[in-house]
Amino acid sequence: MGFPFCNAPNTATIICCHIMENKAPILYVSHDEDDGMWQFLCGRKHTVDEAVK
Ligand SMILES: [Zn+2]
């Protein structure tokens, strides 16, 4: 497994693999003001420390 997030091409967007692969509902949306990155997460446990860098 490893990194639990998928980077969408051409956009500063991170979508967790639960949503990408398992069609999990998006329960948490985060917009980073600094770099404009969007995060779409399912609300389950992730290794967020690895995702946010
Ligand atoms: Zn997830």
mmCIF file of the protein (N, C-alpha, C, O) and its ligand, coordinates in Angstrom:
data_MODEL
# 
_entry.id   MODEL 
# 
loop_
_entity.id 
_entity.type 
_entity.pdbx_number_of_molecules 
1 polymer     1 
2 non-polymer 1 
# 
_entity_poly.entity_id                      1 
_entity_poly.type                           'polypeptide(L)' 
_entity_poly.nstd_linkage                   no 
_entity_poly.nstd_monomer                   no 
_entity_poly.pdbx_seq_one_letter_code       MGFPFCNAPNTATIICCHIMENKAPILYVSHDEDDGMWQFLCGRKHTVDEAVK 
_entity_poly.pdbx_seq_one_letter_code_can   MGFPFCNAPNTATIICCHIMENKAPILYVSHDEDDGMWQFLCGRKHTVDEAVK 
_entity_poly.pdbx_strand_id                 A 
# 
loop_
_entity_poly_seq.entity_id 
_entity_poly_seq.num 
_entity_poly_seq.mon_id 
_entity_poly_seq.hetero 
1 1  MET n 
1 2  GLY n 
1 3  PHE n 
1 4  PRO n 
1 5  PHE n 
1 6  CYS n 
1 7  ASN n 
1 8  ALA n 
1 9  PRO n 
1 10 ASN n 
1 11 THR n 
1 12 ALA n 
1 13 THR n 
1 14 ILE n 
1 15 ILE n 
1 16 CYS n 
1 17 CYS n 
1 18 HIS n 
1 19 ILE n 
1 20 MET n 
1 21 GLU n 
1 22 ASN n 
1 23 LYS n 
1 24 ALA n 
1 25 PRO n 
1 26 ILE n 
1 27 LEU n 
1 28 TYR n 
1 29 VAL n 
1 30 SER n 
1 31 HIS n 
1 32 ASP n 
1 33 GLU n 
1 34 ASP n 
1 35 ASP n 
1 36 GLY n 
1 37 MET n 
1 38 TRP n 
1 39 GLN n 
1 40 PHE n 
1 41 LEU n 
1 42 CYS n 
1 43 GLY n 
1 44 ARG n 
1 45 LYS n 
1 46 HIS n 
1 47 THR n 
1 48 VAL n 
1 49 ASP n 
1 50 GLU n 
1 51 ALA n 
1 52 VAL n 
1 53 LYS n 
# 
loop_
_struct_asym.id 
_struct_asym.entity_id 
A 1 
B 2 
# 
loop_
_chem_comp.id 
_chem_comp.type 
_chem_comp.mon_nstd_flag 
ALA 'L-peptide linking' y 
ARG 'L-peptide linking' y 
ASN 'L-peptide linking' y 
ASP 'L-peptide linking' y 
CYS 'L-peptide linking' y 
GLN 'L-peptide linking' y 
GLU 'L-peptide linking' y 
GLY 'peptide linking'   y 
HIS 'L-peptide linking' y 
ILE 'L-peptide linking' y 
LEU 'L-peptide linking' y 
LYS 'L-peptide linking' y 
MET 'L-peptide linking' y 
PHE 'L-peptide linking' y 
PRO 'L-peptide linking' y 
SER 'L-peptide linking' y 
THR 'L-peptide linking' y 
TRP 'L-peptide linking' y 
TYR 'L-peptide linking' y 
VAL 'L-peptide linking' y 
ZN  non-polymer         . 
# 
_pdbx_entity_nonpoly.entity_id   2 
_pdbx_entity_nonpoly.name        ? 
_pdbx_entity_nonpoly.comp_id     ZN 
# 
_pdbx_nonpoly_scheme.asym_id         B 
_pdbx_nonpoly_scheme.entity_id       2 
_pdbx_nonpoly_scheme.mon_id          ZN 
_pdbx_nonpoly_scheme.ndb_seq_num     1 
_pdbx_nonpoly_scheme.pdb_seq_num     101 
_pdbx_nonpoly_scheme.auth_seq_num    101 
_pdbx_nonpoly_scheme.pdb_mon_id      ZN 
_pdbx_nonpoly_scheme.auth_mon_id     ZN 
_pdbx_nonpoly_scheme.pdb_strand_id   A 
_pdbx_nonpoly_scheme.pdb_ins_code    . 
# 
loop_
_atom_site.group_PDB 
_atom_site.id 
_atom_site.type_symbol 
_atom_site.label_atom_id 
_atom_site.label_alt_id 
_atom_site.label_comp_id 
_atom_site.label_asym_id 
_atom_site.label_entity_id 
_atom_site.label_seq_id 
_atom_site.pdbx_PDB_ins_code 
_atom_site.Cartn_x 
_atom_site.Cartn_y 
_atom_site.Cartn_z 
_atom_site.occupancy 
_atom_site.B_iso_or_equiv 
_atom_site.pdbx_formal_charge 
_atom_site.auth_seq_id 
_atom_site.auth_comp_id 
_atom_site.auth_asym_id 
_atom_site.auth_atom_id 
_atom_site.pdbx_PDB_model_num 
ATOM   1   N  N  . MET A 1 1  ? 0.847   -1.194 0.000   1.00 0.00 ? 1   MET A N  1 
ATOM   2   C  CA . MET A 1 1  ? 0.000   0.000  0.000   1.00 0.00 ? 1   MET A CA 1 
ATOM   3   C  C  . MET A 1 1  ? 0.885   1.247  0.000   1.00 0.00 ? 1   MET A C  1 
ATOM   4   O  O  . MET A 1 1  ? 1.233   1.756  -1.065  1.00 0.00 ? 1   MET A O  1 
ATOM   5   N  N  . GLY A 1 2  ? 1.246   1.733  1.166   1.00 0.00 ? 2   GLY A N  1 
ATOM   6   C  CA . GLY A 1 2  ? 2.058   2.941  1.223   1.00 0.00 ? 2   GLY A CA 1 
ATOM   7   C  C  . GLY A 1 2  ? 1.217   4.186  1.266   1.00 0.00 ? 2   GLY A C  1 
ATOM   8   O  O  . GLY A 1 2  ? 0.304   4.297  2.084   1.00 0.00 ? 2   GLY A O  1 
ATOM   9   N  N  . PHE A 1 3  ? 1.512   5.123  0.396   1.00 0.00 ? 3   PHE A N  1 
ATOM   10  C  CA . PHE A 1 3  ? 0.876   6.432  0.442   1.00 0.00 ? 3   PHE A CA 1 
ATOM   11  C  C  . PHE A 1 3  ? -0.620  6.316  0.187   1.00 0.00 ? 3   PHE A C  1 
ATOM   12  O  O  . PHE A 1 3  ? -1.019  5.825  -0.869  1.00 0.00 ? 3   PHE A O  1 
ATOM   13  N  N  . PRO A 1 4  ? -1.466  6.756  1.129   1.00 0.00 ? 4   PRO A N  1 
ATOM   14  C  CA . PRO A 1 4  ? -2.913  6.532  1.018   1.00 0.00 ? 4   PRO A CA 1 
ATOM   15  C  C  . PRO A 1 4  ? -3.644  7.579  0.200   1.00 0.00 ? 4   PRO A C  1 
ATOM   16  O  O  . PRO A 1 4  ? -4.874  7.564  0.144   1.00 0.00 ? 4   PRO A O  1 
ATOM   17  N  N  . PHE A 1 5  ? -2.925  8.479  -0.430  1.00 0.00 ? 5   PHE A N  1 
ATOM   18  C  CA . PHE A 1 5  ? -3.586  9.537  -1.175  1.00 0.00 ? 5   PHE A CA 1 
ATOM   19  C  C  . PHE A 1 5  ? -3.159  9.508  -2.635  1.00 0.00 ? 5   PHE A C  1 
ATOM   20  O  O  . PHE A 1 5  ? -2.056  9.082  -2.979  1.00 0.00 ? 5   PHE A O  1 
ATOM   21  N  N  . CYS A 1 6  ? -4.064  9.974  -3.475  1.00 0.00 ? 6   CYS A N  1 
ATOM   22  C  CA . CYS A 1 6  ? -3.793  10.012 -4.900  1.00 0.00 ? 6   CYS A CA 1 
ATOM   23  C  C  . CYS A 1 6  ? -3.760  11.460 -5.363  1.00 0.00 ? 6   CYS A C  1 
ATOM   24  O  O  . CYS A 1 6  ? -4.660  12.237 -5.046  1.00 0.00 ? 6   CYS A O  1 
ATOM   25  N  N  . ASN A 1 7  ? -2.746  11.815 -6.097  1.00 0.00 ? 7   ASN A N  1 
ATOM   26  C  CA . ASN A 1 7  ? -2.673  13.155 -6.646  1.00 0.00 ? 7   ASN A CA 1 
ATOM   27  C  C  . ASN A 1 7  ? -3.376  13.207 -7.994  1.00 0.00 ? 7   ASN A C  1 
ATOM   28  O  O  . ASN A 1 7  ? -3.030  12.472 -8.919  1.00 0.00 ? 7   ASN A O  1 
ATOM   29  N  N  . ALA A 1 8  ? -4.368  14.089 -8.092  1.00 0.00 ? 8   ALA A N  1 
ATOM   30  C  CA . ALA A 1 8  ? -5.047  14.259 -9.366  1.00 0.00 ? 8   ALA A CA 1 
ATOM   31  C  C  . ALA A 1 8  ? -4.132  15.005 -10.329 1.00 0.00 ? 8   ALA A C  1 
ATOM   32  O  O  . ALA A 1 8  ? -3.486  15.977 -9.938  1.00 0.00 ? 8   ALA A O  1 
ATOM   33  N  N  . PRO A 1 9  ? -4.069  14.567 -11.570 1.00 0.00 ? 9   PRO A N  1 
ATOM   34  C  CA . PRO A 1 9  ? -3.161  15.215 -12.532 1.00 0.00 ? 9   PRO A CA 1 
ATOM   35  C  C  . PRO A 1 9  ? -3.580  16.644 -12.843 1.00 0.00 ? 9   PRO A C  1 
ATOM   36  O  O  . PRO A 1 9  ? -4.768  16.947 -12.951 1.00 0.00 ? 9   PRO A O  1 
ATOM   37  N  N  . ASN A 1 10 ? -2.606  17.500 -12.984 1.00 0.00 ? 10  ASN A N  1 
ATOM   38  C  CA . ASN A 1 10 ? -2.794  18.882 -13.440 1.00 0.00 ? 10  ASN A CA 1 
ATOM   39  C  C  . ASN A 1 10 ? -3.498  19.771 -12.436 1.00 0.00 ? 10  ASN A C  1 
ATOM   40  O  O  . ASN A 1 10 ? -3.771  20.931 -12.743 1.00 0.00 ? 10  ASN A O  1 
ATOM   41  N  N  . THR A 1 11 ? -3.797  19.279 -11.263 1.00 0.00 ? 11  THR A N  1 
ATOM   42  C  CA . THR A 1 11 ? -4.426  20.124 -10.263 1.00 0.00 ? 11  THR A CA 1 
ATOM   43  C  C  . THR A 1 11 ? -3.760  19.900 -8.925  1.00 0.00 ? 11  THR A C  1 
ATOM   44  O  O  . THR A 1 11 ? -3.264  18.810 -8.641  1.00 0.00 ? 11  THR A O  1 
ATOM   45  N  N  . ALA A 1 12 ? -3.750  20.927 -8.109  1.00 0.00 ? 12  ALA A N  1 
ATOM   46  C  CA . ALA A 1 12 ? -3.199  20.797 -6.769  1.00 0.00 ? 12  ALA A CA 1 
ATOM   47  C  C  . ALA A 1 12 ? -4.265  20.213 -5.858  1.00 0.00 ? 12  ALA A C  1 
ATOM   48  O  O  . ALA A 1 12 ? -4.787  20.889 -4.972  1.00 0.00 ? 12  ALA A O  1 
ATOM   49  N  N  . THR A 1 13 ? -4.574  18.957 -6.091  1.00 0.00 ? 13  THR A N  1 
ATOM   50  C  CA . THR A 1 13 ? -5.664  18.317 -5.365  1.00 0.00 ? 13  THR A CA 1 
ATOM   51  C  C  . THR A 1 13 ? -5.221  16.958 -4.855  1.00 0.00 ? 13  THR A C  1 
ATOM   52  O  O  . THR A 1 13 ? -4.572  16.191 -5.567  1.00 0.00 ? 13  THR A O  1 
ATOM   53  N  N  . ILE A 1 14 ? -5.578  16.675 -3.623  1.00 0.00 ? 14  ILE A N  1 
ATOM   54  C  CA . ILE A 1 14 ? -5.320  15.353 -3.064  1.00 0.00 ? 14  ILE A CA 1 
ATOM   55  C  C  . ILE A 1 14 ? -6.651  14.704 -2.725  1.00 0.00 ? 14  ILE A C  1 
ATOM   56  O  O  . ILE A 1 14 ? -7.477  15.278 -2.016  1.00 0.00 ? 14  ILE A O  1 
ATOM   57  N  N  . ILE A 1 15 ? -6.843  13.516 -3.237  1.00 0.00 ? 15  ILE A N  1 
ATOM   58  C  CA . ILE A 1 15 ? -8.050  12.757 -2.922  1.00 0.00 ? 15  ILE A CA 1 
ATOM   59  C  C  . ILE A 1 15 ? -7.614  11.438 -2.316  1.00 0.00 ? 15  ILE A C  1 
ATOM   60  O  O  . ILE A 1 15 ? -6.760  10.744 -2.867  1.00 0.00 ? 15  ILE A O  1 
ATOM   61  N  N  . CYS A 1 16 ? -8.203  11.095 -1.176  1.00 0.00 ? 16  CYS A N  1 
ATOM   62  C  CA . CYS A 1 16 ? -7.776  9.857  -0.538  1.00 0.00 ? 16  CYS A CA 1 
ATOM   63  C  C  . CYS A 1 16 ? -8.251  8.660  -1.346  1.00 0.00 ? 16  CYS A C  1 
ATOM   64  O  O  . CYS A 1 16 ? -9.254  8.719  -2.058  1.00 0.00 ? 16  CYS A O  1 
ATOM   65  N  N  . CYS A 1 17 ? -7.512  7.591  -1.217  1.00 0.00 ? 17  CYS A N  1 
ATOM   66  C  CA . CYS A 1 17 ? -7.765  6.420  -2.051  1.00 0.00 ? 17  CYS A CA 1 
ATOM   67  C  C  . CYS A 1 17 ? -9.067  5.716  -1.691  1.00 0.00 ? 17  CYS A C  1 
ATOM   68  O  O  . CYS A 1 17 ? -9.599  4.952  -2.496  1.00 0.00 ? 17  CYS A O  1 
ATOM   69  N  N  . HIS A 1 18 ? -9.589  5.966  -0.487  1.00 0.00 ? 18  HIS A N  1 
ATOM   70  C  CA . HIS A 1 18 ? -10.896 5.403  -0.157  1.00 0.00 ? 18  HIS A CA 1 
ATOM   71  C  C  . HIS A 1 18 ? -11.956 5.971  -1.086  1.00 0.00 ? 18  HIS A C  1 
ATOM   72  O  O  . HIS A 1 18 ? -12.863 5.262  -1.521  1.00 0.00 ? 18  HIS A O  1 
ATOM   73  N  N  . ILE A 1 19 ? -11.833 7.257  -1.383  1.00 0.00 ? 19  ILE A N  1 
ATOM   74  C  CA . ILE A 1 19 ? -12.795 7.900  -2.275  1.00 0.00 ? 19  ILE A CA 1 
ATOM   75  C  C  . ILE A 1 19 ? -12.507 7.520  -3.721  1.00 0.00 ? 19  ILE A C  1 
ATOM   76  O  O  . ILE A 1 19 ? -13.415 7.196  -4.487  1.00 0.00 ? 19  ILE A O  1 
ATOM   77  N  N  . MET A 1 20 ? -11.228 7.565  -4.079  1.00 0.00 ? 20  MET A N  1 
ATOM   78  C  CA . MET A 1 20 ? -10.847 7.289  -5.464  1.00 0.00 ? 20  MET A CA 1 
ATOM   79  C  C  . MET A 1 20 ? -11.207 5.863  -5.874  1.00 0.00 ? 20  MET A C  1 
ATOM   80  O  O  . MET A 1 20 ? -11.752 5.638  -6.955  1.00 0.00 ? 20  MET A O  1 
ATOM   81  N  N  . GLU A 1 21 ? -10.898 4.903  -5.002  1.00 0.00 ? 21  GLU A N  1 
ATOM   82  C  CA . GLU A 1 21 ? -10.998 3.504  -5.398  1.00 0.00 ? 21  GLU A CA 1 
ATOM   83  C  C  . GLU A 1 21 ? -12.244 2.819  -4.845  1.00 0.00 ? 21  GLU A C  1 
ATOM   84  O  O  . GLU A 1 21 ? -12.792 1.907  -5.465  1.00 0.00 ? 21  GLU A O  1 
ATOM   85  N  N  . ASN A 1 22 ? -12.684 3.269  -3.672  1.00 0.00 ? 22  ASN A N  1 
ATOM   86  C  CA . ASN A 1 22 ? -13.800 2.584  -3.015  1.00 0.00 ? 22  ASN A CA 1 
ATOM   87  C  C  . ASN A 1 22 ? -15.100 3.358  -3.082  1.00 0.00 ? 22  ASN A C  1 
ATOM   88  O  O  . ASN A 1 22 ? -16.115 2.928  -2.535  1.00 0.00 ? 22  ASN A O  1 
ATOM   89  N  N  . LYS A 1 23 ? -15.069 4.526  -3.769  1.00 0.00 ? 23  LYS A N  1 
ATOM   90  C  CA . LYS A 1 23 ? -16.260 5.355  -3.911  1.00 0.00 ? 23  LYS A CA 1 
ATOM   91  C  C  . LYS A 1 23 ? -16.824 5.774  -2.551  1.00 0.00 ? 23  LYS A C  1 
ATOM   92  O  O  . LYS A 1 23 ? -18.035 5.900  -2.372  1.00 0.00 ? 23  LYS A O  1 
ATOM   93  N  N  . ALA A 1 24 ? -15.914 5.986  -1.603  1.00 0.00 ? 24  ALA A N  1 
ATOM   94  C  CA . ALA A 1 24 ? -16.351 6.445  -0.289  1.00 0.00 ? 24  ALA A CA 1 
ATOM   95  C  C  . ALA A 1 24 ? -16.849 7.887  -0.399  1.00 0.00 ? 24  ALA A C  1 
ATOM   96  O  O  . ALA A 1 24 ? -16.347 8.646  -1.229  1.00 0.00 ? 24  ALA A O  1 
ATOM   97  N  N  . PRO A 1 25 ? -17.822 8.273  0.419   1.00 0.00 ? 25  PRO A N  1 
ATOM   98  C  CA . PRO A 1 25 ? -18.325 9.643  0.389   1.00 0.00 ? 25  PRO A CA 1 
ATOM   99  C  C  . PRO A 1 25 ? -17.280 10.625 0.891   1.00 0.00 ? 25  PRO A C  1 
ATOM   100 O  O  . PRO A 1 25 ? -16.485 10.305 1.775   1.00 0.00 ? 25  PRO A O  1 
ATOM   101 N  N  . ILE A 1 26 ? -17.288 11.821 0.321   1.00 0.00 ? 26  ILE A N  1 
ATOM   102 C  CA . ILE A 1 26 ? -16.374 12.870 0.755   1.00 0.00 ? 26  ILE A CA 1 
ATOM   103 C  C  . ILE A 1 26 ? -16.970 13.547 1.980   1.00 0.00 ? 26  ILE A C  1 
ATOM   104 O  O  . ILE A 1 26 ? -17.999 14.217 1.895   1.00 0.00 ? 26  ILE A O  1 
ATOM   105 N  N  . LEU A 1 27 ? -16.310 13.362 3.123   1.00 0.00 ? 27  LEU A N  1 
ATOM   106 C  CA . LEU A 1 27 ? -16.824 13.908 4.381   1.00 0.00 ? 27  LEU A CA 1 
ATOM   107 C  C  . LEU A 1 27 ? -16.008 15.090 4.869   1.00 0.00 ? 27  LEU A C  1 
ATOM   108 O  O  . LEU A 1 27 ? -16.429 15.805 5.778   1.00 0.00 ? 27  LEU A O  1 
ATOM   109 N  N  . TYR A 1 28 ? -14.855 15.297 4.278   1.00 0.00 ? 28  TYR A N  1 
ATOM   110 C  CA . TYR A 1 28 ? -13.984 16.362 4.755   1.00 0.00 ? 28  TYR A CA 1 
ATOM   111 C  C  . TYR A 1 28 ? -13.268 17.001 3.575   1.00 0.00 ? 28  TYR A C  1 
ATOM   112 O  O  . TYR A 1 28 ? -12.577 16.322 2.816   1.00 0.00 ? 28  TYR A O  1 
ATOM   113 N  N  . VAL A 1 29 ? -13.435 18.308 3.427   1.00 0.00 ? 29  VAL A N  1 
ATOM   114 C  CA . VAL A 1 29 ? -12.760 19.050 2.368   1.00 0.00 ? 29  VAL A CA 1 
ATOM   115 C  C  . VAL A 1 29 ? -11.882 20.114 3.004   1.00 0.00 ? 29  VAL A C  1 
ATOM   116 O  O  . VAL A 1 29 ? -12.333 20.882 3.853   1.00 0.00 ? 29  VAL A O  1 
ATOM   117 N  N  . SER A 1 30 ? -10.634 20.151 2.587   1.00 0.00 ? 30  SER A N  1 
ATOM   118 C  CA . SER A 1 30 ? -9.686  21.114 3.135   1.00 0.00 ? 30  SER A CA 1 
ATOM   119 C  C  . SER A 1 30 ? -9.059  21.915 2.013   1.00 0.00 ? 30  SER A C  1 
ATOM   120 O  O  . SER A 1 30 ? -8.654  21.353 0.996   1.00 0.00 ? 30  SER A O  1 
ATOM   121 N  N  . HIS A 1 31 ? -8.977  23.220 2.191   1.00 0.00 ? 31  HIS A N  1 
ATOM   122 C  CA . HIS A 1 31 ? -8.324  24.087 1.213   1.00 0.00 ? 31  HIS A CA 1 
ATOM   123 C  C  . HIS A 1 31 ? -7.176  24.820 1.885   1.00 0.00 ? 31  HIS A C  1 
ATOM   124 O  O  . HIS A 1 31 ? -7.370  25.618 2.802   1.00 0.00 ? 31  HIS A O  1 
ATOM   125 N  N  . ASP A 1 32 ? -5.991  24.531 1.408   1.00 0.00 ? 32  ASP A N  1 
ATOM   126 C  CA . ASP A 1 32 ? -4.823  25.177 1.977   1.00 0.00 ? 32  ASP A CA 1 
ATOM   127 C  C  . ASP A 1 32 ? -4.622  26.535 1.329   1.00 0.00 ? 32  ASP A C  1 
ATOM   128 O  O  . ASP A 1 32 ? -4.376  26.629 0.127   1.00 0.00 ? 32  ASP A O  1 
ATOM   129 N  N  . GLU A 1 33 ? -4.728  27.577 2.127   1.00 0.00 ? 33  GLU A N  1 
ATOM   130 C  CA . GLU A 1 33 ? -4.621  28.937 1.584   1.00 0.00 ? 33  GLU A CA 1 
ATOM   131 C  C  . GLU A 1 33 ? -3.215  29.217 1.045   1.00 0.00 ? 33  GLU A C  1 
ATOM   132 O  O  . GLU A 1 33 ? -3.046  30.011 0.120   1.00 0.00 ? 33  GLU A O  1 
ATOM   133 N  N  . ASP A 1 34 ? -2.228  28.570 1.619   1.00 0.00 ? 34  ASP A N  1 
ATOM   134 C  CA . ASP A 1 34 ? -0.849  28.884 1.263   1.00 0.00 ? 34  ASP A CA 1 
ATOM   135 C  C  . ASP A 1 34 ? -0.506  28.432 -0.153  1.00 0.00 ? 34  ASP A C  1 
ATOM   136 O  O  . ASP A 1 34 ? 0.008   29.215 -0.951  1.00 0.00 ? 34  ASP A O  1 
ATOM   137 N  N  . ASP A 1 35 ? -0.788  27.182 -0.459  1.00 0.00 ? 35  ASP A N  1 
ATOM   138 C  CA . ASP A 1 35 ? -0.402  26.666 -1.771  1.00 0.00 ? 35  ASP A CA 1 
ATOM   139 C  C  . ASP A 1 35 ? -1.606  26.348 -2.655  1.00 0.00 ? 35  ASP A C  1 
ATOM   140 O  O  . ASP A 1 35 ? -1.449  25.843 -3.766  1.00 0.00 ? 35  ASP A O  1 
ATOM   141 N  N  . GLY A 1 36 ? -2.797  26.643 -2.165  1.00 0.00 ? 36  GLY A N  1 
ATOM   142 C  CA . GLY A 1 36 ? -3.997  26.443 -2.977  1.00 0.00 ? 36  GLY A CA 1 
ATOM   143 C  C  . GLY A 1 36 ? -4.384  24.996 -3.163  1.00 0.00 ? 36  GLY A C  1 
ATOM   144 O  O  . GLY A 1 36 ? -5.188  24.673 -4.038  1.00 0.00 ? 36  GLY A O  1 
ATOM   145 N  N  . MET A 1 37 ? -3.818  24.118 -2.346  1.00 0.00 ? 37  MET A N  1 
ATOM   146 C  CA . MET A 1 37 ? -4.099  22.692 -2.508  1.00 0.00 ? 37  MET A CA 1 
ATOM   147 C  C  . MET A 1 37 ? -5.419  22.303 -1.863  1.00 0.00 ? 37  MET A C  1 
ATOM   148 O  O  . MET A 1 37 ? -5.712  22.699 -0.735  1.00 0.00 ? 37  MET A O  1 
ATOM   149 N  N  . TRP A 1 38 ? -6.195  21.538 -2.576  1.00 0.00 ? 38  TRP A N  1 
ATOM   150 C  CA . TRP A 1 38 ? -7.438  20.999 -2.048  1.00 0.00 ? 38  TRP A CA 1 
ATOM   151 C  C  . TRP A 1 38 ? -7.219  19.571 -1.592  1.00 0.00 ? 38  TRP A C  1 
ATOM   152 O  O  . TRP A 1 38 ? -6.460  18.814 -2.196  1.00 0.00 ? 38  TRP A O  1 
ATOM   153 N  N  . GLN A 1 39 ? -7.903  19.219 -0.510  1.00 0.00 ? 39  GLN A N  1 
ATOM   154 C  CA . GLN A 1 39 ? -7.863  17.841 -0.050  1.00 0.00 ? 39  GLN A CA 1 
ATOM   155 C  C  . GLN A 1 39 ? -9.289  17.339 0.137   1.00 0.00 ? 39  GLN A C  1 
ATOM   156 O  O  . GLN A 1 39 ? -10.109 17.979 0.796   1.00 0.00 ? 39  GLN A O  1 
ATOM   157 N  N  . PHE A 1 40 ? -9.564  16.202 -0.445  1.00 0.00 ? 40  PHE A N  1 
ATOM   158 C  CA . PHE A 1 40 ? -10.873 15.568 -0.297  1.00 0.00 ? 40  PHE A CA 1 
ATOM   159 C  C  . PHE A 1 40 ? -10.667 14.248 0.421   1.00 0.00 ? 40  PHE A C  1 
ATOM   160 O  O  . PHE A 1 40 ? -10.047 13.324 -0.106  1.00 0.00 ? 40  PHE A O  1 
ATOM   161 N  N  . LEU A 1 41 ? -11.197 14.177 1.633   1.00 0.00 ? 41  LEU A N  1 
ATOM   162 C  CA . LEU A 1 41 ? -10.935 13.012 2.462   1.00 0.00 ? 41  LEU A CA 1 
ATOM   163 C  C  . LEU A 1 41 ? -12.251 12.361 2.880   1.00 0.00 ? 41  LEU A C  1 
ATOM   164 O  O  . LEU A 1 41 ? -13.298 13.006 2.924   1.00 0.00 ? 41  LEU A O  1 
ATOM   165 N  N  . CYS A 1 42 ? -12.171 11.071 3.184   1.00 0.00 ? 42  CYS A N  1 
ATOM   166 C  CA . CYS A 1 42 ? -13.374 10.320 3.518   1.00 0.00 ? 42  CYS A CA 1 
ATOM   167 C  C  . CYS A 1 42 ? -13.694 10.402 5.005   1.00 0.00 ? 42  CYS A C  1 
ATOM   168 O  O  . CYS A 1 42 ? -14.773 9.987  5.429   1.00 0.00 ? 42  CYS A O  1 
ATOM   169 N  N  . GLY A 1 43 ? -12.766 10.933 5.804   1.00 0.00 ? 43  GLY A N  1 
ATOM   170 C  CA . GLY A 1 43 ? -12.987 11.064 7.234   1.00 0.00 ? 43  GLY A CA 1 
ATOM   171 C  C  . GLY A 1 43 ? -12.474 9.892  8.031   1.00 0.00 ? 43  GLY A C  1 
ATOM   172 O  O  . GLY A 1 43 ? -12.506 9.919  9.262   1.00 0.00 ? 43  GLY A O  1 
ATOM   173 N  N  . ARG A 1 44 ? -11.996 8.852  7.349   1.00 0.00 ? 44  ARG A N  1 
ATOM   174 C  CA . ARG A 1 44 ? -11.405 7.740  8.082   1.00 0.00 ? 44  ARG A CA 1 
ATOM   175 C  C  . ARG A 1 44 ? -9.980  8.090  8.494   1.00 0.00 ? 44  ARG A C  1 
ATOM   176 O  O  . ARG A 1 44 ? -9.456  9.156  8.171   1.00 0.00 ? 44  ARG A O  1 
ATOM   177 N  N  . LYS A 1 45 ? -9.381  7.163  9.212   1.00 0.00 ? 45  LYS A N  1 
ATOM   178 C  CA . LYS A 1 45 ? -8.009  7.371  9.643   1.00 0.00 ? 45  LYS A CA 1 
ATOM   179 C  C  . LYS A 1 45 ? -7.051  7.254  8.460   1.00 0.00 ? 45  LYS A C  1 
ATOM   180 O  O  . LYS A 1 45 ? -7.135  6.319  7.664   1.00 0.00 ? 45  LYS A O  1 
ATOM   181 N  N  . HIS A 1 46 ? -6.149  8.213  8.363   1.00 0.00 ? 46  HIS A N  1 
ATOM   182 C  CA . HIS A 1 46 ? -5.099  8.167  7.369   1.00 0.00 ? 46  HIS A CA 1 
ATOM   183 C  C  . HIS A 1 46 ? -3.788  8.525  8.058   1.00 0.00 ? 46  HIS A C  1 
ATOM   184 O  O  . HIS A 1 46 ? -3.765  9.031  9.180   1.00 0.00 ? 46  HIS A O  1 
ATOM   185 N  N  . THR A 1 47 ? -2.726  8.251  7.365   1.00 0.00 ? 47  THR A N  1 
ATOM   186 C  CA . THR A 1 47 ? -1.443  8.742  7.848   1.00 0.00 ? 47  THR A CA 1 
ATOM   187 C  C  . THR A 1 47 ? -1.267  10.160 7.331   1.00 0.00 ? 47  THR A C  1 
ATOM   188 O  O  . THR A 1 47 ? -0.521  10.422 6.387   1.00 0.00 ? 47  THR A O  1 
ATOM   189 N  N  . VAL A 1 48 ? -1.987  11.063 7.988   1.00 0.00 ? 48  VAL A N  1 
ATOM   190 C  CA . VAL A 1 48 ? -2.055  12.441 7.514   1.00 0.00 ? 48  VAL A CA 1 
ATOM   191 C  C  . VAL A 1 48 ? -0.693  13.110 7.573   1.00 0.00 ? 48  VAL A C  1 
ATOM   192 O  O  . VAL A 1 48 ? -0.394  13.998 6.774   1.00 0.00 ? 48  VAL A O  1 
ATOM   193 N  N  . ASP A 1 49 ? 0.114   12.692 8.500   1.00 0.00 ? 49  ASP A N  1 
ATOM   194 C  CA . ASP A 1 49 ? 1.448   13.280 8.612   1.00 0.00 ? 49  ASP A CA 1 
ATOM   195 C  C  . ASP A 1 49 ? 2.243   13.121 7.330   1.00 0.00 ? 49  ASP A C  1 
ATOM   196 O  O  . ASP A 1 49 ? 3.060   13.974 6.983   1.00 0.00 ? 49  ASP A O  1 
ATOM   197 N  N  . GLU A 1 50 ? 2.001   12.028 6.632   1.00 0.00 ? 50  GLU A N  1 
ATOM   198 C  CA . GLU A 1 50 ? 2.709   11.808 5.373   1.00 0.00 ? 50  GLU A CA 1 
ATOM   199 C  C  . GLU A 1 50 ? 2.086   12.632 4.251   1.00 0.00 ? 50  GLU A C  1 
ATOM   200 O  O  . GLU A 1 50 ? 2.772   13.014 3.303   1.00 0.00 ? 50  GLU A O  1 
ATOM   201 N  N  . ALA A 1 51 ? 0.796   12.905 4.359   1.00 0.00 ? 51  ALA A N  1 
ATOM   202 C  CA . ALA A 1 51 ? 0.117   13.579 3.259   1.00 0.00 ? 51  ALA A CA 1 
ATOM   203 C  C  . ALA A 1 51 ? 0.359   15.074 3.280   1.00 0.00 ? 51  ALA A C  1 
ATOM   204 O  O  . ALA A 1 51 ? 0.464   15.698 2.224   1.00 0.00 ? 51  ALA A O  1 
ATOM   205 N  N  . VAL A 1 52 ? 0.449   15.658 4.458   1.00 0.00 ? 52  VAL A N  1 
ATOM   206 C  CA . VAL A 1 52 ? 0.578   17.105 4.551   1.00 0.00 ? 52  VAL A CA 1 
ATOM   207 C  C  . VAL A 1 52 ? 2.031   17.478 4.730   1.00 0.00 ? 52  VAL A C  1 
ATOM   208 O  O  . VAL A 1 52 ? 2.569   17.412 5.835   1.00 0.00 ? 52  VAL A O  1 
ATOM   209 N  N  . LYS A 1 53 ? 2.665   17.871 3.637   1.00 0.00 ? 53  LYS A N  1 
ATOM   210 C  CA . LYS A 1 53 ? 4.051   18.278 3.705   1.00 0.00 ? 53  LYS A CA 1 
ATOM   211 C  C  . LYS A 1 53 ? 4.271   19.440 2.755   1.00 0.00 ? 53  LYS A C  1 
ATOM   212 O  O  . LYS A 1 53 ? 5.386   19.949 2.650   1.00 0.00 ? 53  LYS A O  1 
HETATM 213 ZN ZN . ZN  B 2 .  ? -9.843  7.809  2.976   1.00 0.00 2 101 ZN  A ZN 1 
# 
